[in-house]
Amino acid sequence: MTEIKRIFTVNGKPFFPIGGQSCNSSGYNDKESETAFRIVKLLHGNTLEIPVYWDKVEPKEDTFDFTAVDALIASARHNEIKLILLWFATWKNGNMDYAPAWVKTNPQHFKRVIAPTGKDVWNLSSHCPANLEADKKAFTALCKHLKAVDGTEQTVIALQIENESGIIGSDRDYGPEAQAIYDSPVPAKLVSAMKKAGKGIIYDIWQKAGGKASGSWPQMFDWEAGELMTAWSIANYIDTIAEVAKAVYNIPMYDNVWLMEQAWWSMPGESYPSGGAVTKVLDIYKWFTPHLDVIAPDNYQLDTHNFKKVCAAYSREDNPLFMPETIGNQNMFHAIAEYNSIANFFFGLEFILAQDGSVRPECQSMVESMWCTAAIAPLLLKYQGTGRIYAVTQFDQLSSQTLELDGFTGLVELGDKRGLWAGTDWRHRRAGWLGRTAAPANPAYCLIIQAGKNEFYMVGANCRLYLRPKTTLAKMQRDLALSEGAARTFAYIVSVDEGHFDKNDQFIVDRTRNGDEIGHRGLWVEPDINVLRVITCD
Ligand code: DGJ
């Protein structure tokens, strides 16, 4: 049993957020955000991630305007959707695009990062106290406002501080203040954290550079010193903001990451923002951000193999897996089943719509995947961490997969390979009647939860589960005798029902299957059936 740190709660109860992130410019007013809210509903979701912009919140220094924030909260309440607000401020994708004009135009006071060339970079330096002060003040004002207008209702369930922090354009700040730090001894707290860990990527970099007991950043970390110092500095910067803001309004806060895995080469400041919480420096972030609830990777890896590598890196005992941005495909089922992810959002909600407002055909299966997750969410909260959730998806041409279940061996068949009678009932036929029309290439995926030895729940598309009881010598002899030589193949089925979970998380039967609809067609699922419940017996 794995203990899961559920960051998201509603009315004090664990909550499984389902939804997506709007496009960057959707948070300005009602008209811009309307589509995003509509799409969350279409996905059967419950949460929208949407930005709040420092330059709009504080257009003049010390003058705050929360009109747009209030509009978002009002729309969210109207739509019965929760919000995760994204604070676009000092950093947005490794630059300072969302800093207010009075910050952007005063580089003498609000210092920018200086590149090795001596030129400044479009990035506010984390080593400049004025930058930290200004951002902290604005974010704290936002939190104060949220507490006043939303402290009771709690429509906003979490805040992201910054967006993909770090520097694009340099590995570190080469300005005089940062240089002085670079040449000074690495803080004792970092050295003792490395010693205590005794392993990990940061520890290895330190050892490779000679494992000295003390020394300047380059003495301790060789060529990677600039990035590590920047990570330490930005982690402290964001954590300071979180600490002060949480004292004002204590709701979950996190930092998201532009991954180093995104490009095939790895160059801090070029292929990803240097100093962001990439896998290389994740330990530094975990040591220096005690006020953040989670470090959250933006996992845009397309294929299952690379997607899972990121999941593995960010799901640690001290960090539950939360992915605020993904590409939005069936990989999320692996994150849920194998890495206990507490939420997976996909980026760019509005992109799923065609000009006429319909769902683009290529996005339909992603929408359906979200339906499946939403339908089974109550069971995810209950069974994640128990080892009783299984994800099967059809990447890499997978056509079937066996599962070692409690008391049964399961076989999941994916896709339409059985042709004529490929699973399903008349409502869901993918191939034409008796195969007269070719079946479309629909992705196949499912999530199976074995709630008890004889109780299964399943959601998904285009796949079928078969169950065969595991046997013992006595059982085998009995079965062989009963069937006069042909061993019993499938589990004894008590009932197969399609249904949904009500507000009290009770399973409500909507349709019952038997006869042809179970038999040789297996236990099939399609997105619009909601949840399939199968009860077996010995
Ligand atoms: C990641 C960022 O966090 C988002 O705000 C957005 O810019 C996407 N990349 C890509 O458009």
Boltz pocket constraint, residues with backbone or C-beta under 6 A from the ligand:
constraints:
  - pocket:
      binder: B
      contacts: [[A, 24], [A, 93], [A, 163], [A, 164], [A, 298], [A, 325], [A, 347]]
      max_distance: 6.0
